[in-house]
Amino acid sequence: MSKTVSSRTGRICLMSVIVVCFLSALITLSVIARDGAIHHDMLQTAYGKICSFYVPLLSLIGAFFFTRNKDEHSEAGTSIEAFLFAIFVTSIWVVAPLLLLWLEVYIEYILADLEQVKPFGDTIALVAIGYYFSKSNQ
């Protein structure tokens, strides 16, 4: 018998990884922008891009997490392989803005890089999360 992760624990872990990285990215951007290092208009654009990066993931997990009938799937488990795949792919994707904020010099380059990779990364991360939730139904 393969090992399983309870569906509730898996959902909480996925949401936690995304929320922690989202808040870390906002805090990192705020620290970088302190004392006027980034012009106000560019800072507002950067906050918008960071939010648009994480909100689709949060909304998908929120939709699955909060619309479930809790009594129906309370004891259901998901295979450890599906959970590890989803957490691995999602973690790589949600850490990307943090790495760019720490490694890039100019905010304009960070925003351009995020805009270029967002369609591909969003698709891969959303597929991984969808795969996890499809496995948790079984």
CYANA upper distance limits for C-alpha pairs under 8 A (distance plus 0.5 A):
  2 SER  CA     79 SER  CA      7.34
  2 SER  CA     80 ILE  CA      8.17
  3 LYS  CA     79 SER  CA      6.60
  3 LYS  CA     80 ILE  CA      6.24
  4 THR  CA     77 GLY  CA      5.97
  4 THR  CA     78 THR  CA      5.63
  4 THR  CA     79 SER  CA      4.90
  4 THR  CA     80 ILE  CA      5.48
  5 VAL  CA      9 THR  CA      7.28
  5 VAL  CA     10 GLY  CA      6.87
  5 VAL  CA     77 GLY  CA      5.83
  5 VAL  CA     78 THR  CA      5.72
  5 VAL  CA     79 SER  CA      6.74
  5 VAL  CA     80 ILE  CA      6.31
  5 VAL  CA     83 PHE  CA      7.75
  6 SER  CA     10 GLY  CA      6.75
  6 SER  CA     75 GLU  CA      7.35
  6 SER  CA     76 ALA  CA      6.62
  6 SER  CA     77 GLY  CA      4.73
  6 SER  CA     78 THR  CA      6.63
  7 SER  CA     11 ARG  CA      6.65
  7 SER  CA     73 HIS  CA      8.11
  7 SER  CA     74 SER  CA      8.07
  7 SER  CA     75 GLU  CA      8.14
  7 SER  CA     76 ALA  CA      6.47
  7 SER  CA     77 GLY  CA      5.65
  7 SER  CA     78 THR  CA      6.48
  7 SER  CA    136 SER  CA      6.56
  8 ARG  CA     12 ILE  CA      6.70
  8 ARG  CA     74 SER  CA      7.82
  9 THR  CA     13 CYS  CA      6.59
 10 GLY  CA     14 LEU  CA      6.69
 10 GLY  CA     78 THR  CA      8.49
 10 GLY  CA     83 PHE  CA      7.13
 11 ARG  CA     15 MET  CA      6.62
 11 ARG  CA     61 ILE  CA      7.93
 11 ARG  CA     65 PHE  CA      7.22
 12 ILE  CA     16 SER  CA      6.41
 13 CYS  CA     17 VAL  CA      6.71
 13 CYS  CA     87 ILE  CA      8.46
 14 LEU  CA     18 ILE  CA      6.92
 14 LEU  CA     61 ILE  CA      8.36
 14 LEU  CA     86 ALA  CA      8.48
 14 LEU  CA     87 ILE  CA      6.77
 14 LEU  CA     90 THR  CA      8.31
 15 MET  CA     19 VAL  CA      6.51
 15 MET  CA     58 LEU  CA      7.52
 15 MET  CA     61 ILE  CA      7.29
 16 SER  CA     20 VAL  CA      6.38
 17 VAL  CA     21 CYS  CA      6.67
 17 VAL  CA     91 SER  CA      7.24
 17 VAL  CA     94 VAL  CA      8.40
 18 ILE  CA     22 PHE  CA      6.48
 18 ILE  CA     54 TYR  CA      7.75
 18 ILE  CA     57 LEU  CA      8.02
 18 ILE  CA     58 LEU  CA      7.57
 18 ILE  CA     90 THR  CA      8.31
 18 ILE  CA     91 SER  CA      8.04
 18 ILE  CA     94 VAL  CA      6.78
 19 VAL  CA     23 LEU  CA      6.59
 19 VAL  CA     58 LEU  CA      8.26
 20 VAL  CA     24 SER  CA      6.49
 21 CYS  CA     25 ALA  CA      6.50
 21 CYS  CA     94 VAL  CA      6.61
 21 CYS  CA     95 VAL  CA      6.82
 21 CYS  CA     98 LEU  CA      7.99
 22 PHE  CA     26 LEU  CA      6.87
 22 PHE  CA     50 ILE  CA      8.29
 22 PHE  CA     51 CYS  CA      8.30
 22 PHE  CA     54 TYR  CA      6.86
 22 PHE  CA     94 VAL  CA      7.96
 23 LEU  CA     27 ILE  CA      6.60
 24 SER  CA     28 THR  CA      6.42
 24 SER  CA     98 LEU  CA      7.86
 25 ALA  CA     29 LEU  CA      6.54
 25 ALA  CA     50 ILE  CA      7.85
 25 ALA  CA     97 PRO  CA      7.23
 25 ALA  CA     98 LEU  CA      5.96
 25 ALA  CA    101 LEU  CA      8.23
 26 LEU  CA     30 SER  CA      6.66
 26 LEU  CA     47 TYR  CA      7.69
 26 LEU  CA     50 ILE  CA      7.90
 27 ILE  CA     31 VAL  CA      6.66
 28 THR  CA     32 ILE  CA      6.63
 28 THR  CA     98 LEU  CA      8.02
 28 THR  CA    101 LEU  CA      7.71
 29 LEU  CA     33 ALA  CA      6.57
 29 LEU  CA     47 TYR  CA      8.36
 29 LEU  CA    101 LEU  CA      7.61
 30 SER  CA     34 ARG  CA      6.66
 32 ILE  CA     37 ALA  CA      7.39
 32 ILE  CA     38 ILE  CA      8.23
 33 ALA  CA     37 ALA  CA      5.39
 33 ALA  CA     38 ILE  CA      5.52
 33 ALA  CA     43 LEU  CA      7.76
 34 ARG  CA     38 ILE  CA      8.21
 36 GLY  CA     40 HIS  CA      8.24
 38 ILE  CA     42 MET  CA      7.00
 38 ILE  CA     43 LEU  CA      6.50
 38 ILE  CA    107 ILE  CA      8.24
 39 HIS  CA     43 LEU  CA      6.58
 40 HIS  CA     44 GLN  CA      6.74
 41 ASP  CA     45 THR  CA      6.86
 42 MET  CA     46 ALA  CA      6.59
 42 MET  CA    107 ILE  CA      8.49
 43 LEU  CA     47 TYR  CA      6.70
 44 GLN  CA     48 GLY  CA      6.74
 45 THR  CA     49 LYS  CA      6.71
 46 ALA  CA     50 ILE  CA      6.62
 46 ALA  CA    107 ILE  CA      8.16
 46 ALA  CA    111 LEU  CA      7.18
 47 TYR  CA     51 CYS  CA      6.59
 48 GLY  CA     52 SER  CA      6.57
 49 LYS  CA     53 PHE  CA      6.61
 49 LYS  CA    111 LEU  CA      7.55
 49 LYS  CA    114 LEU  CA      8.38
 49 LYS  CA    115 GLU  CA      8.44
 50 ILE  CA     54 TYR  CA      7.15
 50 ILE  CA     97 PRO  CA      8.06
 51 CYS  CA     55 VAL  CA      6.32
 52 SER  CA     56 PRO  CA      7.55
 53 PHE  CA    118 LYS  CA      7.62
 53 PHE  CA    122 ASP  CA      8.50
 54 TYR  CA     58 LEU  CA      6.84
 54 TYR  CA     94 VAL  CA      7.82
 55 VAL  CA     59 SER  CA      6.41
 56 PRO  CA     60 LEU  CA      6.66
 56 PRO  CA    122 ASP  CA      8.46
 57 LEU  CA     61 ILE  CA      6.77
 57 LEU  CA    122 ASP  CA      8.36
 57 LEU  CA    125 ALA  CA      8.31
 57 LEU  CA    126 LEU  CA      7.28
 58 LEU  CA     62 GLY  CA      6.29
 59 SER  CA     63 ALA  CA      6.41
 60 LEU  CA     64 PHE  CA      6.88
 60 LEU  CA    126 LEU  CA      8.28
 61 ILE  CA     65 PHE  CA      6.29
 61 ILE  CA    129 ILE  CA      8.18
 62 GLY  CA     66 PHE  CA      6.15
 62 GLY  CA     67 THR  CA      8.36
 63 ALA  CA     67 THR  CA      6.28
 64 PHE  CA     68 ARG  CA      6.75
 64 PHE  CA    133 PHE  CA      8.09
 68 ARG  CA     73 HIS  CA      8.35
 69 ASN  CA     73 HIS  CA      7.39
 70 LYS  CA     74 SER  CA      6.06
 73 HIS  CA    137 ASN  CA      8.27
 76 ALA  CA    136 SER  CA      7.47
 76 ALA  CA    137 ASN  CA      8.11
 76 ALA  CA    138 GLN  CA      8.43
 77 GLY  CA    136 SER  CA      6.64
 78 THR  CA     82 ALA  CA      7.41
 78 THR  CA     83 PHE  CA      7.36
 78 THR  CA    132 TYR  CA      8.16
 78 THR  CA    135 LYS  CA      6.50
 78 THR  CA    136 SER  CA      5.19
 78 THR  CA    137 ASN  CA      8.46
 78 THR  CA    138 GLN  CA      8.22
 79 SER  CA     83 PHE  CA      6.99
 79 SER  CA    135 LYS  CA      7.84
 79 SER  CA    136 SER  CA      8.29
 80 ILE  CA     84 LEU  CA      6.50
 81 GLU  CA     85 PHE  CA      6.56
 82 ALA  CA     86 ALA  CA      6.67
 82 ALA  CA    131 TYR  CA      7.69
 82 ALA  CA    132 TYR  CA      5.87
 82 ALA  CA    135 LYS  CA      7.44
 83 PHE  CA     87 ILE  CA      6.56
 83 PHE  CA    132 TYR  CA      6.53
 84 LEU  CA     88 PHE  CA      6.36
 85 PHE  CA     89 VAL  CA      6.66
 85 PHE  CA    128 ALA  CA      7.44
 85 PHE  CA    132 TYR  CA      8.44
 86 ALA  CA     90 THR  CA      6.39
 86 ALA  CA    125 ALA  CA      8.16
 86 ALA  CA    128 ALA  CA      5.34
 86 ALA  CA    129 ILE  CA      5.98
 86 ALA  CA    131 TYR  CA      7.96
 86 ALA  CA    132 TYR  CA      6.47
 87 ILE  CA     91 SER  CA      6.27
 88 PHE  CA     92 ILE  CA      6.79
 89 VAL  CA     93 TRP  CA      6.86
 89 VAL  CA    124 ILE  CA      8.07
 89 VAL  CA    125 ALA  CA      6.50
 89 VAL  CA    128 ALA  CA      7.13
 90 THR  CA     94 VAL  CA      6.62
 90 THR  CA    125 ALA  CA      5.72
 90 THR  CA    128 ALA  CA      7.69
 90 THR  CA    129 ILE  CA      7.97
 91 SER  CA     95 VAL  CA      6.51
 92 ILE  CA     96 ALA  CA      6.91
 93 TRP  CA    121 GLY  CA      6.80
 93 TRP  CA    122 ASP  CA      8.31
 93 TRP  CA    125 ALA  CA      7.18
 94 VAL  CA     98 LEU  CA      8.32
 95 VAL  CA     99 LEU  CA      6.82
 96 ALA  CA    100 LEU  CA      6.73
 97 PRO  CA    101 LEU  CA      6.56
 97 PRO  CA    110 ILE  CA      8.46
 97 PRO  CA    114 LEU  CA      7.68
 98 LEU  CA    102 TRP  CA      6.69
 99 LEU  CA    103 LEU  CA      6.40
100 LEU  CA    104 GLU  CA      5.91
100 LEU  CA    110 ILE  CA      6.49
101 LEU  CA    105 VAL  CA      8.49
101 LEU  CA    107 ILE  CA      8.23
101 LEU  CA    110 ILE  CA      7.27
104 GLU  CA    109 TYR  CA      7.66
104 GLU  CA    110 ILE  CA      6.91
105 VAL  CA    109 TYR  CA      8.26
106 TYR  CA    110 ILE  CA      7.16
107 ILE  CA    111 LEU  CA      6.70
108 GLU  CA    112 ALA  CA      6.67
109 TYR  CA    113 ASP  CA      6.52
110 ILE  CA    114 LEU  CA      6.64
111 LEU  CA    115 GLU  CA      6.59
112 ALA  CA    116 GLN  CA      6.74
113 ASP  CA    117 VAL  CA      6.87
114 LEU  CA    118 LYS  CA      6.20
115 GLU  CA    119 PRO  CA      8.37
117 VAL  CA    121 GLY  CA      6.56
118 LYS  CA    122 ASP  CA      6.20
119 PRO  CA    123 THR  CA      6.67
120 PHE  CA    124 ILE  CA      6.82
121 GLY  CA    125 ALA  CA      6.49
122 ASP  CA    126 LEU  CA      6.35
123 THR  CA    127 VAL  CA      6.53
124 ILE  CA    128 ALA  CA      6.72
125 ALA  CA    129 ILE  CA      6.72
126 LEU  CA    130 GLY  CA      6.43
127 VAL  CA    131 TYR  CA      6.44
128 ALA  CA    132 TYR  CA      6.75
129 ILE  CA    133 PHE  CA      6.78
130 GLY  CA    134 SER  CA      6.52
131 TYR  CA    135 LYS  CA      6.73
132 TYR  CA    136 SER  CA      6.78
133 PHE  CA    137 ASN  CA      7.08
134 SER  CA    138 GLN  CA      7.80
